[in-house]
Amino acid sequence: MSARKVLFIGLVWPEPTSSAAGTRIIQLVQLFLANGDEVHFASAATKSDFSFKLTNIGVIEHEIKLNDSSFNDWLKELNPSIVVFDRFMIEEQYGWRVQQECPNALRILDTEDLHFLRHGRQQSIKHQTKLDLYNDVTKRELASILRCDLSLIISKAEMDLLNEFHINPQILYYLPFLEEGITSTHHWKTFDERKDFVFIGNYLHEPNWQTLQFLKSSVWPLLRKKLPKASLHIYGAYATEKVMQLQNTREKFFVHGRAENARATIAEHRILLAPLLFGAGAKGKFIDAMQTGTPIASSKVGAEGMANDLDWAGIINDDLETFVDKTVELYQNEKQWQQAQRNGIKIINELYAKNKFEGSFLKQITDIKENLNKHRQQNFFGEILKHHTLQSTKYMSLWIEEKNKS
């Protein structure tokens, strides 16, 4: 029996050292490779110096064009049995082409996080208005979810939200970050061996930039008054000039730019300071912190959907002064700090250990693939959307293609 062909279509070439989204897509790629599948990865984006070398792990790479019929010819020849869309924007761009050329291919959407939730929260903060999720981004993302055979959702909180929109649970699948369990901690630095605070993030991602400004203007001035010997170290990919200009050595606010190894960098510090103002999905920086025994000081929206009913690996609070007071206590109280570490170990091992998820996920894919027509009939609204909305997407794309020729 020949290996199954799995095609990933990427919004970008994955950068696991730059973002949680890059880590997530590589975890999925490795899952299929470990299953013995033949994995292809295609993207119309330009590679960067930090793009993961997929060929090193046995993936076949393809550079494709956006809004170009050459993709159809190539896709028909490749004839994958599974296509994974990296975020809903990619499904919008390529979904109709996949449907036209490979109608029997299982279509999987990796949402990464629910973009409409993050967008809604960002608009709410920006305009100081009540959260409104009934917007155009919501319509686009939910339509993409309905058109696919299965959508991967990274947090239970987002599964609950989609339930409120009455999305058929048969086309949703909860699949968190797929982590190695924590079995040994002897290499972790102790409480006394660590000092200072750290924040890390990709600054192309708006929640990280907004949080950094909040740390600079509101959190750190209060925190350093209570802990005058402590410093705050800022790391992250794509730190622009406006990020670097926030450095102030007198205030012990240090901006370093990209970390070569995020986990090793976080592991040097006593607390990950991350009171995120908005966002969605699961936070890769929090996984990295728990994997290195680094307690986390977070907001409610930051920790949302990451620990379920388990005790948090640090502190959670949205009131600025209370947040600072609790963070100081966590920083100074060794017993509380060690308990936060133990909580993090439990969260990783019970909620993110990949051996708890990989087998059942692969079985689900096989079951759907073997009963694809029945599965699609049970998601008939999705079939209606494919019939109608993809016609408009198709002709818009063809119009752009013709326009590019002229």
C-alpha positions in Angstrom: 0.0 0.0 0.0 1.5 3.3 -1.1 1.9 6.2 1.4 -0.9 8.7 1.6 -0.2 12.1 0.2 -0.8 15.0 2.5 -0.5 18.6 1.2 -0.1 21.6 3.5 -0.8 24.9 1.9 0.9 27.6 4.0 0.1 31.2 4.5 3.8 31.6 5.1 6.8 29.2 5.3 6.7 28.1 9.0 9.1 29.8 11.4 8.9 27.9 14.7 11.5 30.1 16.3 9.4 33.2 15.5 5.8 32.3 16.4 3.5 29.8 18.0 1.8 29.4 14.6 5.0 28.2 13.1 5.5 25.7 15.9 1.9 24.4 15.5 2.2 23.7 11.8 5.5 21.9 12.2 3.9 19.7 14.9 1.1 18.7 12.5 3.6 18.1 9.7 5.6 15.8 12.0 2.5 14.0 13.1 1.7 13.0 9.5 5.4 12.1 8.8 5.5 9.8 11.9 2.4 8.1 10.5 4.2 7.2 7.4 2.5 9.7 5.1 4.2 11.5 2.2 4.0 15.2 3.2 4.2 18.1 0.8 4.2 21.8 1.8 3.4 24.5 -0.6 3.3 28.3 -0.2 3.2 31.4 -2.3 5.1 33.4 0.4 8.8 34.3 0.2 11.1 32.4 2.5 13.0 34.2 5.2 16.3 33.4 6.9 14.3 31.9 9.8 12.0 29.6 7.7 12.2 26.0 8.9 14.1 23.7 6.5 11.2 21.3 5.9 13.3 19.2 3.5 15.6 18.2 6.4 12.7 16.2 8.0 11.6 14.6 4.7 8.9 17.1 3.5 8.7 17.9 -0.2 8.6 21.7 -0.7 6.7 23.5 -3.5 6.7 27.2 -4.4 3.3 28.1 -5.8 1.7 31.2 -7.3 -1.3 33.0 -5.9 -4.3 33.5 -8.2 -2.7 31.5 -11.0 -4.1 28.5 -12.8 -0.7 26.8 -12.8 -1.6 25.7 -9.3 -4.6 23.8 -10.6 -2.5 21.8 -13.1 0.1 21.1 -10.4 -2.5 20.1 -7.9 -4.3 17.7 -10.2 -1.0 15.9 -11.0 -0.1 15.7 -7.3 -3.6 14.4 -6.4 -3.3 14.5 -2.6 -5.7 12.6 -0.5 -5.6 15.1 2.4 -5.2 18.9 2.1 -4.5 21.0 5.2 -5.2 24.8 4.9 -3.0 26.9 7.1 -5.6 29.5 8.4 -8.9 30.4 6.8 -7.4 33.0 4.4 -5.6 30.2 2.6 -8.8 28.2 2.3 -10.5 31.2 0.8 -7.7 31.5 -1.8 -7.2 27.9 -2.7 -10.3 26.0 -1.5 -12.2 26.2 -4.7 -9.2 25.0 -6.7 -8.8 22.0 -4.4 -12.6 21.3 -4.7 -12.4 21.5 -8.5 -9.3 19.4 -9.1 -9.4 17.0 -6.1 -13.0 16.8 -5.0 -12.4 13.6 -3.0 -9.5 15.1 -1.0 -10.2 15.4 2.7 -10.1 19.2 3.5 -8.7 20.1 6.9 -8.6 23.7 8.2 -6.0 24.5 10.9 -7.5 27.6 12.4 -4.3 28.3 14.5 -6.6 30.4 16.6 -10.0 32.0 15.9 -9.1 35.1 14.1 -12.5 36.6 14.5 -12.3 36.4 18.3 -8.9 38.1 18.3 -10.1 40.8 15.8 -13.3 41.4 17.8 -11.3 41.9 21.0 -8.8 44.1 19.4 -11.6 46.4 18.0 -13.3 46.4 21.4 -10.1 47.7 23.1 -9.3 50.1 20.3 -12.7 51.8 20.2 -13.6 51.2 23.9 -16.8 49.4 22.9 -18.5 46.2 23.9 -17.2 43.0 22.3 -19.0 42.4 19.0 -18.3 39.1 17.3 -20.9 39.6 14.6 -18.5 41.1 12.1 -17.2 40.3 8.6 -14.2 38.5 9.8 -16.5 36.1 11.7 -18.6 35.5 8.7 -15.5 34.7 6.6 -13.9 32.4 9.1 -17.1 30.5 10.0 -17.8 30.1 6.3 -14.3 28.6 5.8 -14.9 26.2 8.7 -18.2 25.1 7.2 -16.7 24.5 3.8 -14.0 22.2 5.3 -14.5 18.6 6.3 -12.7 19.1 9.6 -11.4 22.2 11.4 -8.7 22.0 14.1 -9.4 24.1 17.2 -6.5 24.7 19.6 -8.4 25.5 22.8 -11.5 24.3 24.6 -12.7 27.9 25.1 -12.8 28.3 21.3 -14.7 25.0 21.0 -17.3 26.4 23.4 -17.5 29.6 21.4 -18.1 27.8 18.1 -20.9 25.8 19.9 -22.6 29.2 20.6 -22.6 29.8 16.8 -24.2 26.3 16.4 -21.4 24.9 14.3 -21.8 21.2 13.7 -19.5 19.5 16.3 -18.8 16.7 13.7 -16.7 19.1 11.7 -14.7 20.4 14.7 -11.8 18.7 16.4 -10.0 19.9 19.5 -6.3 19.5 19.0 -4.0 21.5 21.3 -0.3 22.0 21.0 1.3 18.5 20.8 4.0 18.5 23.4 6.5 16.0 24.9 5.5 15.3 28.5 7.7 16.6 31.3 9.4 13.6 32.9 12.6 15.2 34.4 13.2 18.6 36.0 16.7 18.2 37.4 18.2 20.4 34.7 15.9 23.4 35.6 17.5 26.3 37.3 16.3 26.7 40.9 14.4 29.7 42.4 17.7 31.2 43.8 19.5 30.6 40.5 17.0 32.7 38.6 16.2 36.4 38.7 14.3 39.1 36.7 11.3 39.0 34.5 11.0 38.1 30.8 8.5 38.8 28.0 8.7 37.3 24.6 6.7 37.5 21.4 6.5 38.0 17.6 6.0 41.7 17.2 4.3 41.3 13.8 1.5 39.9 16.0 -0.5 42.9 17.3 -1.4 41.5 20.8 2.3 41.2 21.6 3.0 44.8 20.5 0.1 46.1 22.5 1.1 44.1 25.6 4.7 45.4 25.3 3.4 49.0 25.4 1.2 48.2 28.4 4.2 46.7 30.2 6.3 49.8 29.5 3.7 52.4 30.4 1.7 50.8 33.2 2.9 47.5 34.6 6.7 48.0 34.9 6.6 51.5 36.6 4.6 50.0 39.4 6.5 46.7 39.6 10.0 48.2 39.7 9.0 50.4 42.6 8.2 47.3 44.6 11.2 45.3 43.2 13.9 47.9 42.5 16.6 45.3 42.0 14.7 43.4 39.3 14.9 43.9 35.5 12.5 43.2 32.7 14.0 41.6 29.6 12.1 41.9 26.3 12.8 39.4 23.5 11.0 38.5 20.3 11.0 38.1 16.6 10.6 41.0 14.2 11.4 43.7 16.8 11.1 46.9 14.7 12.7 50.2 15.5 9.7 51.3 17.5 10.1 48.1 19.7 13.9 48.6 20.2 13.4 52.3 21.1 11.5 51.3 24.2 14.7 50.2 25.9 15.6 52.2 29.0 18.6 51.0 31.0 17.9 53.4 33.8 14.5 51.8 34.3 16.0 48.3 33.9 13.8 47.8 30.9 16.0 45.9 28.4 15.0 45.1 24.8 17.1 42.4 23.2 15.4 41.5 19.9 15.1 37.9 18.7 16.0 35.1 21.1 18.0 32.3 19.5 16.2 29.8 21.6 13.0 30.9 23.2 12.8 28.1 25.9 16.5 28.5 26.9 16.0 32.3 27.2 12.8 32.0 29.3 14.4 29.4 31.5 17.0 32.0 32.7 14.3 34.1 34.3 12.2 33.8 37.4 8.8 34.8 35.9 7.3 35.2 32.4 5.4 38.5 32.6 2.6 38.5 30.1 -0.6 40.4 30.9 -2.0 40.2 27.4 -4.7 42.7 26.6 -6.4 40.7 23.9 -5.8 37.6 21.8 -7.2 34.2 21.1 -6.1 30.6 21.0 -3.4 29.0 23.0 -0.2 31.0 23.8 3.0 29.3 22.7 5.1 31.5 25.1 3.1 30.0 28.0 3.8 26.4 26.8 7.5 27.3 26.6 7.4 28.7 30.1 5.7 25.6 31.6 8.2 23.4 29.7 11.1 25.2 31.4 9.6 25.5 34.9 9.0 29.3 34.6 5.9 30.5 36.4 3.6 32.9 34.5 2.0 36.2 35.5 -1.0 36.6 33.1 -4.3 38.2 32.4 -7.5 36.3 32.1 -7.6 36.5 28.3 -3.9 35.3 28.1 -4.6 32.2 30.2 -8.0 31.5 28.5 -8.4 27.9 27.5 -4.9 26.9 28.5 -5.4 25.1 31.8 -9.1 24.1 31.7 -10.0 23.2 35.3 -6.4 22.7 36.5 -4.7 25.2 38.8 -2.7 27.9 36.8 1.1 27.9 36.6 1.4 31.3 38.3 -1.0 34.1 38.8 -4.0 35.5 36.7 -5.5 38.9 37.3 -6.9 41.8 35.3 -6.8 44.6 37.9 -3.5 46.4 37.4 -2.6 47.0 41.1 -3.7 43.5 42.2 -1.8 42.0 39.2 1.4 43.8 40.3 1.0 42.8 44.0 0.4 39.2 43.2 3.3 39.2 40.8 5.6 40.6 43.5 4.4 37.8 45.9 5.1 35.1 43.3 8.5 36.6 42.6 9.5 36.6 46.3 7.7 33.5 47.7 9.8 30.4 46.9 7.1 27.9 48.0 4.4 29.6 45.9 6.8 29.8 43.0 7.6 26.1 43.2 3.9 25.2 43.4 3.3 27.2 40.2 6.1 25.1 38.6 4.3 21.9 39.7 1.0 23.2 38.3 2.8 23.8 35.0 4.1 20.3 34.9 0.6 18.9 35.5 -0.9 21.2 32.8 1.6 20.0 30.2 1.4 16.3 31.1 -2.4 16.2 31.4 -3.5 18.6 28.7 -0.8 18.8 26.0 1.1 15.5 26.0 1.0 14.5 22.4 0.6 10.8 23.1 -2.9 11.6 24.4 -4.0 13.1 21.1 -2.2 11.8 18.1 -3.7 8.3 17.8 -7.3 9.4 18.1 -6.8 12.3 15.7 -5.3 10.1 13.0 -8.2 7.6 13.5 -10.7 10.4 13.1 -9.2 11.4 9.8 -9.2 7.9 8.5 -12.9 7.4 9.6 -14.0 10.6 7.9 -12.0 9.8 4.7 -13.6 6.3 4.5 -17.1 7.8 4.9 -16.5 11.2 3.2 -19.8 11.4 1.3 -21.9 10.7 4.4 -19.8 13.1 6.4 -20.4 15.9 3.9 -24.1 15.2 3.7 -24.3 15.7 7.5 -22.6 19.1 7.0 -25.0 20.1 4.2 -24.8 23.8 5.0 -21.1 23.5 4.1 -22.0 21.9 0.8 -24.4 24.8 0.1 -21.6 27.3 0.9 -19.1 25.5 -1.4 -21.7 25.5 -4.2 -22.5 29.2 -3.9 -19.8 31.2 -2.2 -16.9 29.4 -3.9 -18.3 30.5 -7.2 -17.8 34.1 -6.3 -14.4 33.4 -4.8 -13.5 31.4 -8.0 -14.5 34.2 -10.4 -12.8 36.9 -8.2 -9.6 34.9 -8.4 -9.9 34.3 -12.1 -10.5 38.1 -12.6 -7.4 38.9 -10.6 -5.4 36.3 -12.7 -6.6 37.9 -16.0 -5.9 41.4 -14.6 -2.3 40.3 -13.7 -1.8 39.2 -17.3 -2.6 42.6 -18.8 
